[in-house]
């Protein structure tokens, strides 16, 4: 995918987030934040390093190798929220809120 396509997908995912109720749909909020973050990180790394990853696998390591350790930390936090809440079934009302905050923080790096 090209940078523009990643950006457009991130916008669509953000719109989908607005339709969800974080208390009821917490798994989908977290999962959608994760998916949107992957798209935004592709935009950021393409702009800053002229290369990106289309997959979440190995993305944190890729970010570190691209000298973007701060983004790797944020991505790992989202991945942890995703793993423990989505797959682990831990219901925590703060998790979807934190996932949204992390996505917001990643998006501040777009400019």
C-alpha positions in Angstrom: 0.0 0.0 0.0 1.0 3.6 -0.5 1.2 6.2 2.2 -2.1 7.8 1.1 -3.9 4.5 1.2 -2.7 3.9 4.7 -3.9 7.3 5.8 -7.3 6.8 4.2 -7.7 3.5 5.9 -6.7 5.1 9.3 -9.4 7.8 8.8 -12.0 5.1 8.0 -11.0 3.2 11.2 -11.3 6.4 13.2 -14.8 6.9 11.9 -15.7 3.3 12.9 -14.4 4.0 16.4 -16.9 6.8 16.8 -19.7 4.4 16.3 -18.6 2.1 19.2 -19.6 2.2 22.8 -16.3 1.7 24.8 -18.1 0.0 27.7 -20.0 -2.5 25.5 -17.6 -2.8 22.6 -14.3 -2.6 24.4 -12.7 -5.4 22.4 -13.6 -3.7 19.1 -12.4 -0.3 20.4 -9.0 -1.8 21.3 -8.7 -3.9 18.1 -9.7 -0.9 15.9 -7.2 1.4 17.7 -4.5 -1.3 17.1 -5.4 -1.5 13.4 -5.5 2.3 13.0 -2.1 2.6 14.7 -0.6 0.1 12.2 -1.9 2.4 9.4 -0.6 5.6 11.1 2.8 4.1 11.8 3.1 3.2 8.1 2.4 6.8 7.3 4.9 8.1 9.8 7.7 5.7 8.8 7.1 6.3 5.1 7.4 10.0 5.7 10.4 9.9 8.0 12.3 6.9 6.7 10.9 6.4 3.2 10.0 2.8 4.1 7.2 1.2 6.1 5.8 -2.2 7.1 2.4 -3.3 6.0 2.0 -5.8 8.8 2.0 -5.6 12.6 4.4 -8.5 12.9 7.8 -7.3 13.8 6.6 -3.7 13.7 7.9 -2.7 17.1 11.4 -4.0 16.2 11.2 -2.3 12.9 10.4 1.0 14.6 13.4 0.6 17.0 15.7 -0.2 14.1 14.3 3.0 12.3 15.4 5.0 15.4 11.7 5.5 16.4 11.9 3.9 19.8 9.2 6.2 21.3 6.7 4.9 18.7 7.8 1.3 19.4 6.9 1.8 23.1 3.5 3.1 22.2 2.9 0.3 19.8 3.9 -2.3 22.3 1.5 -0.8 24.8 -1.4 -1.1 22.3 -0.3 -4.7 21.6 -0.4 -5.5 25.3 -3.8 -4.0 25.7 -5.0 -6.0 22.7 -3.6 -9.2 23.9 -4.8 -9.0 27.5 -8.2 -7.6 26.8 -9.2 -8.9 23.4 -7.7 -12.4 23.6 -7.3 -12.7 27.4 -10.9 -11.5 28.1 -9.9 -9.1 30.9 -12.7 -6.6 31.2 -11.3 -3.3 32.2 -13.1 0.0 31.4 -9.8 1.9 31.4 -8.3 -0.2 28.6 -10.4 1.2 25.7 -9.8 4.7 26.9 -6.1 4.1 27.1 -6.1 2.5 23.6 -7.7 5.7 22.3 -5.1 7.8 24.1 -2.2 5.8 22.7 -3.7 6.1 19.2 -4.0 9.9 19.7 -0.4 10.1 20.8 0.8 8.1 17.8 -1.2 10.5 15.5 0.6 13.5 17.0 3.8 12.2 15.3 2.2 12.6 11.8 3.2 16.2 11.6 
